[in-house]
Amino acid sequence: MAIDIIRCEWAGGDPLSQKYHDEIWGVPVHDDRTLFKMLTLEGMQAGLSWGLILRKWDTLCAAFDGFDPAVIIGYGEAKVEELLKNAGIIKNRLKINAVINNARVYFDIVGKYGSFNDFLWNRIGGAPVLNRWTELSQIPTQTAASDQISRDLKKLGMKFVGSTVVYSFMQAVGMVNDHIVSCSFYNHGYE
């Protein structure tokens, strides 16, 4: 007997969106490198569609060395020029330079706060915010928490970390549970 899967409306019929929704979005993440990667991808998405990021996901990860901040901090102008010629990524010099800048700031944060995870999760009390939305229209695009995290990241020197980007990141890494309550994945990672 087949089980009907109910997904959040935004996952739609696109297989990439469904896979992302079912396996990644909203599952709490505590690994520093994965948190950096997801924040970077959200910053890359600014002004674009998330579907574009999903279609370019593998190429972006390969081009940016798995979003390993230890590798990225070594990128120079030659690497930037190489990236700008890569048709499989977001070819925006400001965003590419922001990735390199943010990798440097990442290490400042780790040095000061012990881990990127601690820096981020402590700003919401260390546990996911479990929302109980019944409709997609109820879900905010930013909150007081994302406003504060955005301000904190900007103050430390990060780029492409506006409040809307930060809130999308918080949703992606399970800092907030914004699956609608009827979604089959509402409790995914929160049990």
Residue, then its C-alpha position, 0 to 999 in steps of 0.5 A: m500500500a503506497i503512502d501519500i507524501i504531503r510536501c510543502e507547496w514550494a517543493g512542487g513537482d520538480p524532482l530536484s526541489q522535492k529531493y532537497h525538501d525531503e532530504i536536506w531542507g529543515v534538517p538540523v545541521h551542526d557541522d561547521r563546514t556544512l553550515f558555511k556551505m549552506l550560508t554560501l549557497e544562500g548568498m549565491q542565490a540572492g536575487l535568483s531562484w533557488g531552483l537555479i542553485l539546485r540545478k547548479w549545486d554539484t557544479l558549484c560544490a566542485a568549482f568551490d572545492g566543496f565549500d571548504p573554507a580552508v581551501i577557499i581562503g587561499y583563492g587569489e585573482a587567478k582562481v576568481e578569473e577561472l571561476l568567472k569563466n565557469a558556465g556552471i556556476i553563478k558568474n558574479r564577481l561580487k558573490i565570488n569575492a564574498v565567498i572568499n571574504n566570508a571564508r576568512v571571516y568564518f575562521d575569525i568566528v571560529g577563533k572567537y566563538g569556538s565553532f561556527n555552529d556555536f556562533l549561529w545556534n547560540r543566537i536562537g538558544g541552541a535549539p530549533v524554533l519549531n513553528r506551526w504554520t498551516e499555510l505557506s503564506q504564513i511563513p515569514t521571509q525574515t524575523a527578529a532572529s534573522d535580523q540580529i544574526s545578519r547584523d552580527l555577521k555583517k559586523l564581523g565582515m561577512k557579505f551577502v548575509g542580509s536578513t532574508v538570506v539568513y532566514s532562508f539559511m536558518q530554514a535550510v539548516g533546521m534552525v527553524n522548522d518552517h515545514i507546514v504542519s501537514c507536511s510529511f516531513y514536519n518532524h524530520g530531524y526534530e523527533 
